[in-house]
Amino acid sequence: MIRKGRSAGTIENYRDHMERLFKDKPLARLGRQPNLIAARHEKITKENGAYIANGAMRSLRAV
């Protein structure tokens, strides 16, 4: 991410999302099964709100 010119704050947000919201599923599995991504978005929305869920999905896409 540094190589892509991301700021330290952006990198920290990505790290937070990955470690906190996606810690129980391997990212490769999410990539192979897109239906899991929609389900994860719904789960995050219920637990943390739509703002965090949308941000987490942006982080996932960036990573």
VENGI-V146538 format. One line per field, one symbol per residue. phi: phi as a letter, one per 30 degrees, with the letter a starting at -180 (. if undefined). psi: psi as a letter, one per 20 degrees, with the letter a starting at -180 (. if undefined). burial: 1 if it has 24 or more other ideal C-beta (glycine too) atoms within 12 Angstrom, else 0. A space follows every 50 residues. Layout:
phi->???
psi->???
burial->???
This chain:
phi->.dddiddddddddeeedddccbdcbdddddddbedddddddddddddbjd eddddddddeddd
psi->hghjjqrhggghgggggghgikhipphhghhhnhhhgghhggghghhirh gggghhhggghh.
burial->00000000000011001100110000100100000010011001000000 0010111011001
